Amino acid sequence: MNREKLKTAKRIVIKIGTSSLILANGKINLKNIDELAFMLSSLQHEGYEIILVTSGAIGVGLNVLGLDKRPAEMAQQQALAAIGQVELMSLYKHTFARYQQKISQLLLTNDVIEFPESRKNASDALNATLSLGIIPIINENDAVSVDEMDHKTKFGDNDRLGAIVTTLSDADLLIMLSDIDGLYDKNPTIFDDASLIETVSEITDHLMKAAGGAGSRFGTGGMTSKLEAAKLIFGANKQMVLTNGARIWEIRDILEAKKKGTYFGQ
């Protein structure tokens, strides 16, 4: 369990959540998107291979249509995702272009990953894109991803998608940008004495129980899905860092093995 391994990471997956892309008032966080594009472009130009897993299609769709809450109907959510994905990629395209970096888009569903032939096709597409010096931007295809009977197309959340893309691309590291500094021993929004856990070497049942559900020590901030993603990372013998998406510049500190966020590794 040694952060020094972070210094050798070459191919890196960055996963950014909706909370890091959309402000509390529902507007798009242009500052964060610009800082993200600058950081990832800089790293790509320095020789790293960068893959971005992004959330935010529905949030951006709400912004485009001037809506203040997500509709309950699934079809309306799918339409919002289709509208928002176009706008989100347009934002990324223009922002990355400012830093002389080309991007591509790859939309995935769970059944693509589960089926060996299409999984290989997705992997080949990723490798070919990276070989051209282009940053692939990946999202779930929310416009068509639904859970219905036995046909499960949804990943569940983009935390899991980030871990799956890490294994699919044989990346060295997943950096998960969230709305929290890392994994805490208790909910830091409630307990003043909450302490950041610097390193995690395994995902125990005790840790999962503490992270899950309303009323738990971690509340409902999505920590369970992050630990489920970490399980996939451990299973693939990869490493992951969970850190705050409000401080994009700390990505470089992470790659220099400085103690930022929570490190998941063995």
TASUL-V975910 format. One record per residue. N is the residue number from 1. RES is the residue in one small letter. PHI is phi in degrees with one decimal (none if undefined). PSI is psi in degrees with one decimal (* if undefined). NEAR is the number of other ideal C-beta (glycine too) atoms within 8 Angstrom. Layout:
{{N | RES | PHI | PSI | NEAR} {N | RES | PHI | PSI | NEAR}}
This chain:
{{1 | m | none | 91.0 | 6} {2 | n | -143.4 | 118.0 | 5} {3 | r | -65.7 | -16.0 | 10} {4 | e | -57.9 | -26.5 | 6} {5 | k | -62.9 | -23.0 | 10} {6 | l | -61.7 | -29.0 | 14} {7 | k | -67.3 | -19.5 | 8} {8 | t | -97.0 | -2.1 | 6} {9 | a | -64.2 | 132.8 | 12} {10 | k | -116.2 | -47.2 | 8} {11 | r | -103.3 | 121.4 | 13} {12 | i | -128.6 | 132.3 | 16} {13 | v | -100.4 | 127.8 | 15} {14 | i | -109.5 | 123.1 | 13} {15 | k | -110.8 | 125.5 | 16} {16 | i | -119.3 | 133.9 | 13} {17 | g | -91.1 | 166.2 | 16} {18 | t | -57.6 | -37.4 | 9} {19 | s | -64.1 | -21.4 | 8} {20 | s | -90.4 | -9.6 | 12} {21 | l | -108.7 | -23.8 | 16} {22 | i | -119.8 | 129.6 | 12} {23 | l | -71.8 | 165.9 | 7} {24 | a | -60.5 | -26.6 | 3} {25 | n | -87.0 | 4.6 | 4} {26 | g | 91.0 | -7.3 | 9} {27 | k | -79.3 | 160.4 | 7} {28 | i | -76.8 | 136.2 | 10} {29 | n | -82.5 | 81.5 | 10} {30 | l | -62.9 | -35.4 | 7} {31 | k | -60.4 | -46.3 | 6} {32 | n | -67.4 | -40.0 | 12} {33 | i | -63.7 | -40.1 | 13} {34 | d | -65.9 | -43.8 | 10} {35 | e | -65.2 | -37.4 | 10} {36 | l | -64.1 | -47.1 | 13} {37 | a | -62.3 | -40.8 | 14} {38 | f | -63.6 | -47.4 | 9} {39 | m | -64.2 | -48.4 | 12} {40 | l | -69.1 | -36.9 | 14} {41 | s | -64.8 | -43.6 | 13} {42 | s | -59.4 | -45.9 | 9} {43 | l | -64.6 | -41.7 | 13} {44 | q | -61.7 | -41.3 | 12} {45 | h | -67.9 | -24.7 | 8} {46 | e | -85.2 | -3.5 | 6} {47 | g | 112.9 | -5.0 | 4} {48 | y | -72.6 | 155.8 | 11} {49 | e | -105.9 | 120.0 | 9} {50 | i | -115.9 | 133.8 | 10} {51 | i | -124.1 | 131.2 | 16} {52 | l | -108.5 | 123.1 | 16} {53 | v | -103.7 | 118.5 | 14} {54 | t | -118.4 | 143.1 | 13} {55 | s | -98.4 | -169.4 | 10} {56 | g | 106.5 | -3.6 | 14} {57 | a | -61.5 | -46.6 | 14} {58 | i | -68.8 | -40.5 | 13} {59 | g | -60.4 | -41.5 | 13} {60 | v | -69.4 | -36.5 | 16} {61 | g | -61.3 | -40.2 | 16} {62 | l | -60.2 | -41.1 | 14} {63 | n | -65.8 | -41.9 | 13} {64 | v | -60.6 | -41.4 | 9} {65 | l | -90.9 | -1.3 | 8} {66 | g | 69.9 | 29.1 | 4} {67 | l | -94.2 | 147.7 | 8} {68 | d | -103.9 | -4.6 | 4} {69 | k | -151.0 | 154.7 | 5} {70 | r | -71.1 | 132.0 | 8} {71 | p | -68.3 | 154.2 | 8} {72 | a | -77.1 | -30.0 | 4} {73 | e | -72.9 | 132.5 | 6} {74 | m | -59.9 | -42.5 | 6} {75 | a | -62.5 | -36.2 | 6} {76 | q | -68.0 | -37.7 | 9} {77 | q | -65.2 | -39.5 | 12} {78 | q | -63.7 | -40.7 | 12} {79 | a | -64.1 | -41.6 | 10} {80 | l | -60.7 | -41.2 | 16} {81 | a | -62.8 | -42.0 | 13} {82 | a | -64.4 | -41.2 | 12} {83 | i | -68.0 | -46.7 | 11} {84 | g | -68.5 | -33.2 | 17} {85 | q | -62.8 | -40.6 | 15} {86 | v | -61.9 | -46.3 | 8} {87 | e | -67.8 | -39.4 | 12} {88 | l | -62.5 | -45.6 | 14} {89 | m | -68.2 | -32.6 | 11} {90 | s | -63.8 | -42.4 | 8} {91 | l | -61.2 | -46.8 | 12} {92 | y | -62.5 | -44.1 | 14} {93 | k | -58.6 | -49.2 | 9} {94 | h | -68.7 | -36.7 | 8} {95 | t | -74.0 | -44.2 | 12} {96 | f | -66.1 | -34.5 | 14} {97 | a | -61.8 | -30.0 | 9} {98 | r | -60.1 | -27.4 | 8} {99 | y | -109.4 | 27.6 | 10} {100 | q | 54.0 | 42.6 | 6} {101 | q | -126.6 | 125.7 | 12} {102 | k | -86.4 | 149.9 | 9} {103 | i | -129.9 | 166.1 | 13} {104 | s | -137.3 | 167.7 | 9} {105 | q | -120.6 | 137.5 | 9} {106 | l | -136.9 | 117.5 | 11} {107 | l | -102.6 | 128.9 | 9} {108 | l | -119.8 | 153.5 | 14} {109 | t | -126.0 | 161.3 | 13} {110 | n | -62.3 | -36.4 | 11} {111 | d | -67.3 | -27.0 | 10} {112 | v | -63.4 | -40.1 | 10} {113 | i | -74.6 | -34.2 | 13} {114 | e | -74.8 | -27.2 | 6} {115 | f | -89.3 | 118.9 | 8} {116 | p | -53.6 | -42.6 | 5} {117 | e | -67.8 | -45.9 | 6} {118 | s | -71.0 | -30.2 | 10} {119 | r | -62.5 | -44.2 | 12} {120 | k | -63.5 | -39.7 | 8} {121 | n | -61.3 | -42.4 | 8} {122 | a | -65.2 | -41.6 | 13} {123 | s | -63.6 | -43.7 | 10} {124 | d | -62.1 | -41.7 | 8} {125 | a | -63.0 | -41.0 | 10} {126 | l | -62.8 | -48.5 | 14} {127 | n | -63.0 | -40.4 | 9} {128 | a | -65.6 | -40.5 | 8} {129 | t | -63.6 | -45.3 | 11} {130 | l | -63.4 | -36.2 | 13} {131 | s | -65.4 | -20.6 | 6} {132 | l | -90.2 | 2.6 | 7} {133 | g | 77.4 | 21.3 | 6} {134 | i | -104.2 | 143.5 | 9} {135 | i | -90.2 | 113.9 | 14} {136 | p | -74.6 | 135.1 | 14} {137 | i | -112.0 | 120.9 | 13} {138 | i | -116.5 | 137.2 | 13} {139 | n | -141.0 | 161.3 | 17} {140 | e | -71.1 | 144.3 | 11} {141 | n | -79.9 | 76.7 | 10} {142 | d | -64.0 | -20.9 | 13} {143 | a | -68.7 | -24.2 | 9} {144 | v | -123.7 | -8.1 | 8} {145 | s | -80.8 | 116.4 | 11} {146 | v | -140.4 | 155.9 | 8} {147 | d | -101.4 | 110.9 | 5} {148 | e | -141.2 | 116.6 | 4} {149 | m | 54.4 | -128.3 | 3} {150 | d | -92.2 | -3.5 | 3} {151 | h | -94.4 | 89.0 | 6} {152 | k | -94.8 | 108.9 | 7} {153 | t | -102.6 | -19.7 | 11} {154 | k | -81.3 | 144.3 | 10} {155 | f | -76.5 | -22.6 | 13} {156 | g | 106.9 | -47.3 | 5} {157 | d | -169.1 | 166.8 | 8} {158 | n | -81.0 | -8.9 | 13} {159 | d | -65.3 | -47.8 | 14} {160 | r | -63.6 | -40.5 | 13} {161 | l | -59.4 | -40.9 | 15} {162 | g | -59.0 | -42.5 | 14} {163 | a | -68.4 | -39.5 | 15} {164 | i | -65.1 | -42.2 | 11} {165 | v | -64.5 | -34.8 | 16} {166 | t | -60.8 | -43.5 | 16} {167 | t | -75.2 | -39.1 | 11} {168 | l | -60.2 | -38.5 | 11} {169 | s | -93.9 | -0.6 | 13} {170 | d | 53.0 | 43.2 | 5} {171 | a | -74.5 | 160.6 | 14} {172 | d | -86.8 | -23.2 | 9} {173 | l | -155.9 | 140.8 | 14} {174 | l | -113.0 | 122.3 | 16} {175 | i | -106.1 | 116.2 | 13} {176 | m | -102.1 | 113.4 | 14} {177 | l | -93.7 | 118.3 | 12} {178 | s | -125.8 | -167.0 | 13} {179 | d | -101.1 | 19.3 | 9} {180 | i | -140.2 | 154.0 | 10} {181 | d | -69.5 | -18.8 | 8} {182 | g | 161.5 | -159.4 | 12} {183 | l | -90.0 | 128.5 | 11} {184 | y | -109.6 | 159.5 | 13} {185 | d | -75.7 | -15.2 | 6} {186 | k | -159.2 | 168.8 | 11} {187 | n | -64.5 | 113.4 | 12} {188 | p | -71.3 | -15.6 | 9} {189 | t | -80.5 | -12.2 | 4} {190 | i | -112.8 | -41.5 | 7} {191 | f | -106.4 | 121.3 | 8} {192 | d | -67.4 | -25.2 | 3} {193 | d | -95.1 | 15.7 | 5} {194 | a | -63.3 | 137.6 | 11} {195 | s | -117.9 | 138.2 | 7} {196 | l | -70.8 | 130.9 | 9} {197 | i | -85.7 | 115.3 | 10} {198 | e | -75.0 | -36.6 | 7} {199 | t | -138.9 | 143.4 | 10} {200 | v | -131.2 | 125.8 | 11} {201 | s | -104.1 | -13.9 | 6} {202 | e | -159.5 | 154.1 | 6} {203 | i | -98.0 | 104.6 | 9} {204 | t | -90.6 | 162.3 | 6} {205 | d | -61.3 | -36.3 | 5} {206 | h | -62.6 | -42.3 | 6} {207 | l | -66.3 | -42.1 | 10} {208 | m | -64.8 | -41.5 | 11} {209 | k | -64.2 | -39.6 | 8} {210 | a | -66.8 | -29.5 | 9} {211 | a | -87.1 | -17.0 | 13} {212 | g | -97.3 | 142.2 | 9} {213 | g | 83.5 | 160.9 | 6} {214 | a | -66.8 | 142.1 | 5} {215 | g | 83.3 | -1.2 | 4} {216 | s | -78.4 | 173.8 | 12} {217 | r | -64.7 | -27.1 | 9} {218 | f | -94.4 | -3.4 | 12} {219 | g | 69.9 | -149.8 | 11} {220 | t | -113.5 | 33.1 | 6} {221 | g | -82.1 | 16.7 | 8} {222 | g | 79.8 | 18.4 | 10} {223 | m | -69.2 | -30.2 | 12} {224 | t | -58.9 | -45.6 | 11} {225 | s | -65.0 | -32.1 | 11} {226 | k | -69.9 | -37.3 | 14} {227 | l | -71.9 | -34.5 | 13} {228 | e | -63.3 | -39.7 | 10} {229 | a | -63.4 | -41.1 | 15} {230 | a | -62.2 | -34.0 | 14} {231 | k | -59.1 | -45.0 | 9} {232 | l | -63.0 | -38.7 | 13} {233 | i | -63.8 | -45.8 | 14} {234 | f | -63.2 | -40.9 | 12} {235 | g | -62.5 | -27.2 | 6} {236 | a | -97.2 | 6.0 | 9} {237 | n | 58.9 | 41.4 | 5} {238 | k | -108.4 | -175.5 | 12} {239 | q | -132.3 | 155.8 | 13} {240 | m | -144.2 | 146.1 | 16} {241 | v | -126.4 | 128.1 | 15} {242 | l | -102.0 | 122.9 | 13} {243 | t | -147.8 | 179.4 | 16} {244 | n | -87.6 | 124.1 | 12} {245 | g | -71.4 | -5.5 | 13} {246 | a | -79.7 | -10.3 | 7} {247 | r | -126.7 | 71.9 | 7} {248 | i | -57.0 | -35.2 | 11} {249 | w | -63.0 | -18.0 | 8} {250 | e | -73.3 | -8.6 | 11} {251 | i | -56.3 | -41.1 | 11} {252 | r | -66.6 | -37.9 | 9} {253 | d | -61.6 | -40.3 | 9} {254 | i | -61.1 | -43.4 | 14} {255 | l | -69.8 | -17.4 | 12} {256 | e | -94.7 | 10.5 | 8} {257 | a | 68.5 | 23.0 | 9} {258 | k | -77.9 | 154.2 | 7} {259 | k | -78.3 | 84.0 | 4} {260 | k | -121.7 | 133.7 | 8} {261 | g | 67.2 | -161.6 | 11} {262 | t | -108.0 | 127.2 | 13} {263 | y | -95.8 | 126.2 | 13} {264 | f | -107.8 | 110.1 | 12} {265 | g | -169.2 | 166.1 | 11} {266 | q | -125.3 | * | 6}}
